[in-house]
Every structure is written in structure tokens, then in C-alpha cells.
């Protein structure tokens, strides 16, 4: 089966077609969306980037003034926690609206891809509810079209990443701080930097490389007053560091953040990194088993451009293999929800955060679309990256958040959580599962059908479902799907059947 370029452009590489919005037609139109997307006004953080930094500084100031004493502390901290959770909740809803109403679907898909590749979770610690939206807004989106080395440096040194992967707990064993306290080296960021963010598992690095990477990263931490990244020399392992990363040593007797930058630049330039990233992009956009000639073309573009990401995207989009075999990928839940909302044409008023409790916010119900096997796999993945201290802290924070958590719109943020892909809450540093079988399962499809019925109940009477199907699917609409939609007993039922169809669950 072959599809027209407009249909493939919107469905495979974007968030589908929104009625009344121009449909991209081929590689050049998609590439043009990157620059256009970066010029769009970003809906989050609520206060803007600089405003969020002011909020973070204010939060740290108020936390520093919290009185001693268990009861006094509890009463003082509770409103701060609620404010932090509410801000993040509004940002989560704004992030969904950003994807739905943006005409630059390919750029939005790239932002989601890189946010998942460099995963952080707002659930890690309380400040992460402030950092999470900021991280995507200032570390990822502005840098996803330039050199990978720049993107890597920005995300690795961002307070969100330093907090999420426990770099704030890491000190050099032979540093002044390490010798005068019980704190020691934490290898979490070093390990994930090699295994997930750059070289990839099985690429030839060893445990010695992980430890050396962690030693070089020592000194990176977060200032307790401002919440910004700083390099503290008394935390840094003194140089020169004898253990090497992939055969190269970094730093001298006077350690600085430049040692970190140099190592990150070398990791970005490593051939294993280019292949790992190119294949992961192809898996995300094209197929769980992408054509090798396509991957090789992307790797060649990476080499020729020194890791320029726009050149890599162009190589992918201009390769014939990128336009073959439609329907190879299952839509992840967030992808499915955004695509369905765009097609249904919900007004902006439908995206706001609700003001009163809703049954769909219950955590137990939110797990309904996740199979027991998926839940167990996620538990193991999460625990793989957590220390005993983190597990205890996570449980405490989880109980507090359950009491104060912001309400979620059941059509947007609540739906994403219920279907297994909550906004800025990946199951582990590995991000969200990509494979087809994970997302095309009985429980997952049942959850999607229920969601499609809710959307149809909201806007089903506004449009003719058969005409809408032909508009938003173009030649991707199968005859049997059109027949089922046409024979539906009502417009509401027709829209629900359209949103639950195979065409909306695959791309």
C-alpha cells in the first residue's frame, strides 16, 4: 500500500491533520516547520522562562525560611507544595494544547522525541515540578535543530537533569567535600549519559568508563539559593583523573566545567553516538525495524555535518525508505491523543485544567489501560535506576502529591496518564516504550475506545463524520473504515468509530 505525500507527511511525521489547516507535502515542507516551530510562542512555563527562574528562586527562598518543628514545618510547606504542583499541572495542560494547536507538527514531534530521549520526571523531587516544563522550554526546543553536541551540553548541565539523575548528590571521593563528609560518587548520570544519551548499550564502553565519566562530572551541582547550575570545585574530583573515558583523560589539577564540556563534546562526536541517535530517530518515526539503507543515509549525514541534527532529519525525510510501508508504527498514547484532538477540532476551552475533582483522576483508574506485564516491566526499569534512599523519598513524595496533585482534564492530560504516557512522567530514564506490541493490546485499545467516546460526546454533533474522515485521513482512509463510519447510527457514534479506527492507532 502506498499513500500520497501529504497523507504520509501529516500522519507519519506530524500529529495528523487539523481541519482548516494547511497539510504539509513532503520533506521540504516538513523541514520548514522546524524554523517555524521555533518562532512560535510557547505556552509553557506559565510565567515564561525568566519568570519561571524567578519562581524557582522564590521557592528556594521560602523553603530556606521554613520554621523548625514538625507541625510548623508541615503547615508552612503544604501551600508551597500545592503551588508547585498547580503550576506544573497548568504547564502539562499547556503542553498538550501546544501540540494540538501548532501547525508545525513535525517540530512538535521532534520536541516530544528529544524530551523522551533525554528523559526526566517531575515526580523525582519537588523542585522538578518547576524544572520539568522549563527543561523542555529552554534546554530542548531551542537546540533540537542544531549540533547534537550543543543539545547534549544543554540538557546534561540543566538543573532538571542534575536533579533527576542524582548528580546533586555526587562528589569526588578525593575532593575536599568528599573527604570531609559521608557523601561520595554517584554514577547515575555518568551511566545514563553513556548508555542512553550518547553511545548506546552494547557500544563498547565498560564500567571503568562509567566511573570515569561520573568522576569528570563531579563539581556539577545546583545552587540552593537560585536553583541554577553551578560548578563547585570543592565537590570536583581533583585532576588529573587517571581513569579515562574511551581512552582519553580529562582535567588537570585545577578542575573546571570546561572539563565536562570537553568530555560531552567528545561523546557527541563518537561514531557510536551518531549511529545510536540515527537509528533511534528512524525507529521512532519510521518502523520498529527501520530499513538499513535509510539508517546509513542518516549516519552519513551525521558524519558529513559533524552531528548537525537538521542535516540528519533531512537525510531521513529525503530517503525513499521513509515514505514506504505506512502503518508500521503504533501511535504512543500522547501521539494518539494529540492526533485525535486535532482531528476532532475541540475548542481551546476544552483544554483547560478542571476546577473540581473528576473520577478520571483516580490513580487506580489511570492504570486501567496498562497491562500487568507493562506495569511489572516499568517497575523493574524504574527500580534499576533508584537507590534505596530514592525509593523511600519517592514513596513519601508520591503520597504527598496524591493529596495535593492538580486536577487533570480527562480529554487531555488525564487521558495521557490513563493510557500510560503521562506528560513529563516517564517510567524511567529510558523513556517511553517504542515497540508496536506495547501499544496495540486489548487493554490499551479498550482505553482508547473509551477516550474516543468521551471526545465524541463533547463535539460529535458538530461535524459530519464521513466528511471528516476523508478530510483528516485523505487516502489513508480504508474503505471498510469509511463504510463503518457512514453506517453509524449518529454523528457522535461516527466520530467515536473514526477516532478508534486502525488509521488513528497507527502511523
N, C-alpha and C positions, 0 to 999 in steps of 0.2 A: 504494500500500500504506500502511495506517495501523497503528500499534501502540498498545497500551494505554499510559497514562501511566506506570505502574510500569516497564514494559519500557524505554520511552524514557528515563525518569529515570535508571535504573541504567546503561544501555548508552551512551547519548549523552553524558550529563553526569557519569557516575561511572566506576568501574572494574569495572562489571558486578556480577553477583550472587554472593554467597558463601553457599552453603547454610547454613541455620540463622540467617541474619542478616536483620533486617527490611529490606524493599525500600522505598525512598522512593517517594512517589506525588505527583509534580507539583512545581510551582515552590516552594511554601511549605516542603515537606519538604526540598527541596534547599537552600534558603536557611538553614534551621535548622541544617544541617550545618556551616555556616561557624563559627558561635559554638561549636558542639560540638567541632569540629576544633581550634580554638584552645585549648581546655581540655585536650586530650589530652596525655598525657606523650609528649614527643618522644624518640625512640630515639637521636638523634644531636645533637651530638657525643657521643662515648663518655663524656667526663668532665662533660658538661653545659656550658652556655655559659660560666659563670665559670671552671669547671675548664679549659676549652679556652684561655681567655685566660691562665691560669697556665701552661699548657703552652707557649703561644706565647712568653711572656716567658722561660721557662726555655730554650726553644730558642735564642732570641737571645742569652741569657747564655752558653750553651755555645758557640755559634758565635763569639762575641767572644773566647773563651778558646782557640780552636783554635791550636795552635802553628804557627810558620812552618816552611817547608821542605816540599817537595813530598810526600815519602813520609810524613812525620809528619802532615801535614795530611790526606792521603788516609786514613790509618789512623784518625784521630780523627773525620773527617767520616762515614765509612761507617756506623757504628752509629747516628748521628743520622739519616742519610737513611733507613735501614731502619725506625727507629722512626716517623718521619713517614709513610712510605709505608704501614706497617702500620696506623697509626691511621686514615688515610684509607680504607684497604681495609675496615676494620671499619665505618666510617661509611657507606660505599657499600652494604654488605650490610644495614645497619640501615635505610637509606633505602628500599630495596625492601620490607623487612619492614613498615615503617611504612605504606606504601601498600596492601600486601596485607591486613594485619590491621585497618586502621582501618575503622570502619563509616561514616566520613564521606568517601565517595568524591568528592563534588563539591569539598570543601575540598582534598583531596589533588590533584585535577586542577588546581585553581587554583594551588596551590603549585608544581606542575610547570610550568604555563604561565608564571608570572612568573619562575621560575628560568631558563626558556629565553629569555623576552623580555629580561631583564637578564642575559644570558649571561656567565659567567666559566668558565675552565677550570683545573682543578687542575694541569694539565700546564705551565702558563706558567712558573712558577718554584717552587723547592722549598717556600717558605713557603705556597704556595697549597694544598698538600695539607692544611694545618692550617686555612687560611682558608675553603676551599670549603664544607665542611659548616656551619661557623659562620655563614657569609654567609646561607645559606638559613634557618638556625635563628633568627637574630636580626634580619636586615635585611628578609627577605621574609615569612615566615609571620606574624609578629605584625602586619604592616601591610597585608596584602592585602585587608582589608575596609573600610579607612577611606579618607581622602582620598588621591588619587593623588599629590598634592604631597608628602605625608609619606613614602609609599613611595619616590618618586623621590629625595628627600633622603637617606633612609637607605641606599639601595643605591649612590647616586653617591658618597657620602662614606665608604663602607665600605672598609677596607684591601684587601679582596679585589678590588674594582673598581679602586681606585687602582693596585694592583699589576698586575692583568691588562691594563689599558689604558695602562700606562706613565706614569701621572700622577706616579709617584715619580721619574721621570727629567726631568720638566718644570720649568723655572724661567723666570721672566720675563727677557727679553733685557736689560732695563734695571734689573733688580733687583741688589742687592749681590752675590748669588751668581752671577747671570748675567754680571756684568761682571768677576768675579774667577775664572771657570772656563770650561772649554770647553763646559759644558752649556748647552742652550738650550731653546726652546719645543718641546714635544711636543703635537701636535694630536689624538692618537688618541682620548682621552676626549671632547674637545670635538666631534669629528666624529661619534662614535657616539652621543653624547648627543642630537644634533640628528637624525641620520639614522635611528637605530634606536629610541632610548628615548622620544623625545617627538614631534617634528614629523612625522617620516617623510620618506622620499626623495620628491623632487618637490613638496615643500610650499611652496617659495618662498624658502627661505634660500639664501645664497650663500657662497662661500669666505671672504669677509670676516667673515661671521657665525661660521663655524667658527673662524677665527683669534681673533676677539674672545672667543668662548666659552672657548677654550684659555687666553687671557691672564687672564681672570677666574678661572679655575680654579687658576692658579699660586698657590703657597703651600700648597695641599693636598698632604700627603705622609704618610709612615708613619714613626713614631718607631722608630729602630733598636733601642732597648732594650726597649720594651714591645710593639711591633708594632701599636700603636693609631694611629688617625688623629690628625694634628696639623696646625695651620696655622702655617707658618713665614713670618714677614713678610719675612725676607731672601731668600726664594725668590719672593715675590709681585711681579708687575709693578706698579710704582708707579702710583698714580692721580693725577688722574682718567684713566681709559683712554679715549683718543679714539675708537677704533673701537667701534661699537655693535653689540649683538645685537638684530636685528629692530628697529633704530631707537632702542634705549634704551641709555644708558650706565650703567655701574655703578662704584662705588668712588670714593673721593677720595684725597687724599694719604696717608691712613693706612688702608691696606687691612686687611680682616679677613675672617673666614669668613662674616660676615653678608652680604658682597657675593655670595658663592657662593650662600648660601641665598636671597637675593632673586632672583637670576637663575633658579635652579631653580624657584622659586615662579611666576615669570612664564612659564617654558617649560611648566610643568604647566597653567597657565591658558590658554595659547594655543589658539584654536579648532582649529588643525591637529592639536594633540596629542589632543584629545578624539576627533576623527574617526579618527585613526590607530589609537588604542588600541581604540576600539569595534569598528572593522572587524576588527582583528586577533583580538579575542576571538571575534567571530562566525565568522571563518574557522576558528579552532581548534575551536570547539565544534559548529558547525552545518554549514558547507559551504565548499568552496574558493571558491565564488561565492555568498555569503550573500544572502538577499533584502534588497533595499534598504530596504523599509519597516521591517524588523527593525533594520537598522543605524541608520536615522534615529531610531527609538524609543530606542535606546541613547544616541545623541548628544544627544537632547532630555533624557534623564535625567541625562546628564553635565552639561549646561548648568544644569539646574534645581537640581542638588545641589552645584555647584562641584566636580565631579570626584569625588564620593563613589562608591567602587567598588561597594559593596553595592547602591546605587541602580541602577548600571549593570547588575550581574548580575540584579537583579530585573526590570529592563526587558527584558532578553534572555529570561529564563525565562518571563515572563508574556505574551510576544508569541506569537500563534498560529504564526508562521513558524518558531519554534524547535522545534516539535513535528511538523513536516512532513517528508516525504521521508527516511525512515530509511535508513541505509546510505550516506549521501552522503560520509562521511569514511572514509578508510583509517586504521586504527589505526597510530600510530607504534610502533616496536618496544617501547619501555618500556611504553606503554599496553597493547599486546598481551600482553606477558609478565605484567604485574601482573594483568590481567583473567583470563588463563588460570590463573594460580596460585590466584587467589581461587576460581575455579570448581572446580578440581581438589581443593581442600581439603588442600593439603600442610601437614603439621605444622610448628611453628616450628623443630624440629630440622633440617629440610631447608634452612633459610635461612642456616645458619652458614657462615662462611668456612672452606674446606677447609684441612687441615693439611699436605697433601703436594701435589706438582705434579700437574697434570691436563692431558691433551693439549688440552683445550679452552681453555687459557690461551695457546696459541701465537698470536702476533700475526698470522702469516700465515693461520692458520685463521680468526682473528677477522674477517678481511676477506672471508670467503667469500661472505657474503650481500650484499656491497656491489658493485654493478656497476662496471665500469671507468669508465663515464660519471660515476657518482656520485663515485667516488674522484677523478677529474680535477677535477670541479666543486668538491669540498671543498678540494682542494689550492689551487686558484686563490682560493677565498674566504679561506682561511687566510692565504695569502701577501699578499693585498690589505691585510691589517692588520698585517703584520710588517715590521720594519726588517731590514736585513742582519744587524745585531748580534743581533737576536732570533732569526733563523733559525739562526745558529751556536749560540747558547745553547740553543735548543730541541733541536737535534740532540744536544748534549752531555748535556742532562738526559734526553733520550729514551733514550740508550744506558745511562745510569746506572740509570734506572728499570727498563729491561728486565732488568738484572741483579738488582735488589732488589725488583721490583714484588710487591705482595701477591698471593697466590693468589686466584682468583675461583671462586665456586660456578657450575658450568656451567648450573644451572637459573635463576639469578637475575642477578647482576652480570656473570658471564661471558657469559650469553645476550644481555644488553642490548648488550654490547660487540660480540659476534659479529654481531648483527643491525644494527649501525650507530648505536646511540644509547647510548654508554657513559655511566654516571652521572657527572655534573659534568665531562664532557669533550666539549663541543660542538665542531663542526669549526671554528667561527669566532665572532666576536661577534654574527653574525647569527642564531645559534642553529640549531635543527634544522629541516630542510625540512618543510613542511606539506602539499605538494601530493600528490594521490592517486597519480599515476603513479610517484612516487619509491618508495612503499612497497608498491605492488601490482605486482611484477615477478617474473619467473621465478626469479631468484636469491634474492630476498627470500622468496618463498613456499616455495622449497626449504628455506631455512634455518629457517623457521617449522615446516615439517613435521617436520624433524629434531628440533627442540626439543620438539614435541608428543609425539614418540615417546619421548624421554627422560623426560618427565614421566609419561607413561602407564606406562613401565617401572617407575617409582618407586611409583605409587599406583594403577595401573589396576585391580587386583583388588579394591579396597575398595568400589566402588560400581557400581550398575547404570547403564551409560552412557545408555540411553534415558530412564530416570527423571531422571538428572542433567541431560540436555539440556532436558527440559521444565521443570526447576526453575530453571536458570540463564539460560535464554533466554526463558522464558514464551512469549508469542505471537510473538516474533521468530523462533522455530524454524521453518524451512521444512519442508514435507512431505518433500522429497527428502533433506534432511539427516537427518531423523528416520528415514527408510527406510534410509539408508546405515548409520547408527549401529546400528539394530536388527538389521541383517543381518551385522554384523561377526562374525568367527569367534571372537572372545574379548572379554572386558571391556577388556583392555588395548588391543586394536585399536580398540574402540568409542570409548574415551576419546580416543585419538590422533586419530581421524577427527573427533570433536566439536571438539577444540581447533584443528584445522586447517581447520575449515569456514569458509565465507564469513561466517557470522554473527560469528565471532570475529575476523575480519580487518577488519571494517567496523563503523562505529557511526553 
